[in-house]
Amino acid sequence: MNKAQLIDSVQEILGGDTSKRAASDALDAVLNAITKGVKQGPVQLIGFGTFKPVDRKARMGRNPKTKEPVEIKASRTVRFVASSALKSSI
């Protein structure tokens, strides 16, 4: 499912009188809130899962074309851990 399909699904769930623009704005608001929250720490959505910020250490990698070693810089990323309720519903 891509973002456009998710917007259509939100619009359908909210009801026939909800515009596609309103559904898009609602989805964008939720995604922005999650993004802001993850910058501060874990965001736990009961019954869905947890978005956790994860710091990755610098490490050595290898250029697959030239086979020479390459340093991969430290970075921060997000990890999603699905709740048991979500796992059991799939």
Secondary structure as a PSIPRED ss2 file (coil, helix, strand):
# PSIPRED VFORMAT (PSIPRED V4.0)

   1 M C   1.000  0.000  0.000
   2 N C   1.000  0.000  0.000
   3 K H   0.000  1.000  0.000
   4 A H   0.000  1.000  0.000
   5 Q H   0.000  1.000  0.000
   6 L H   0.000  1.000  0.000
   7 I H   0.000  1.000  0.000
   8 D H   0.000  1.000  0.000
   9 S H   0.000  1.000  0.000
  10 V H   0.000  1.000  0.000
  11 Q H   0.000  1.000  0.000
  12 E H   0.000  1.000  0.000
  13 I H   0.000  1.000  0.000
  14 L H   0.000  1.000  0.000
  15 G C   1.000  0.000  0.000
  16 G C   1.000  0.000  0.000
  17 D C   1.000  0.000  0.000
  18 T C   1.000  0.000  0.000
  19 S C   1.000  0.000  0.000
  20 K H   0.000  1.000  0.000
  21 R H   0.000  1.000  0.000
  22 A H   0.000  1.000  0.000
  23 A H   0.000  1.000  0.000
  24 S H   0.000  1.000  0.000
  25 D H   0.000  1.000  0.000
  26 A H   0.000  1.000  0.000
  27 L H   0.000  1.000  0.000
  28 D H   0.000  1.000  0.000
  29 A H   0.000  1.000  0.000
  30 V H   0.000  1.000  0.000
  31 L H   0.000  1.000  0.000
  32 N H   0.000  1.000  0.000
  33 A H   0.000  1.000  0.000
  34 I H   0.000  1.000  0.000
  35 T H   0.000  1.000  0.000
  36 K H   0.000  1.000  0.000
  37 G H   0.000  1.000  0.000
  38 V H   0.000  1.000  0.000
  39 K H   0.000  1.000  0.000
  40 Q H   0.000  1.000  0.000
  41 G C   1.000  0.000  0.000
  42 P C   1.000  0.000  0.000
  43 V E   0.000  0.000  1.000
  44 Q E   0.000  0.000  1.000
  45 L E   0.000  0.000  1.000
  46 I C   1.000  0.000  0.000
  47 G C   1.000  0.000  0.000
  48 F C   1.000  0.000  0.000
  49 G E   0.000  0.000  1.000
  50 T E   0.000  0.000  1.000
  51 F E   0.000  0.000  1.000
  52 K E   0.000  0.000  1.000
  53 P E   0.000  0.000  1.000
  54 V E   0.000  0.000  1.000
  55 D E   0.000  0.000  1.000
  56 R E   0.000  0.000  1.000
  57 K C   1.000  0.000  0.000
  58 A C   1.000  0.000  0.000
  59 R E   0.000  0.000  1.000
  60 M E   0.000  0.000  1.000
  61 G E   0.000  0.000  1.000
  62 R E   0.000  0.000  1.000
  63 N C   1.000  0.000  0.000
  64 P C   1.000  0.000  0.000
  65 K C   1.000  0.000  0.000
  66 T C   1.000  0.000  0.000
  67 K C   1.000  0.000  0.000
  68 E C   1.000  0.000  0.000
  69 P E   0.000  0.000  1.000
  70 V E   0.000  0.000  1.000
  71 E E   0.000  0.000  1.000
  72 I E   0.000  0.000  1.000
  73 K C   1.000  0.000  0.000
  74 A C   1.000  0.000  0.000
  75 S E   0.000  0.000  1.000
  76 R E   0.000  0.000  1.000
  77 T E   0.000  0.000  1.000
  78 V E   0.000  0.000  1.000
  79 R E   0.000  0.000  1.000
  80 F E   0.000  0.000  1.000
  81 V E   0.000  0.000  1.000
  82 A E   0.000  0.000  1.000
  83 S C   1.000  0.000  0.000
  84 S H   0.000  1.000  0.000
  85 A H   0.000  1.000  0.000
  86 L H   0.000  1.000  0.000
  87 K H   0.000  1.000  0.000
  88 S H   0.000  1.000  0.000
  89 S H   0.000  1.000  0.000
  90 I C   1.000  0.000  0.000
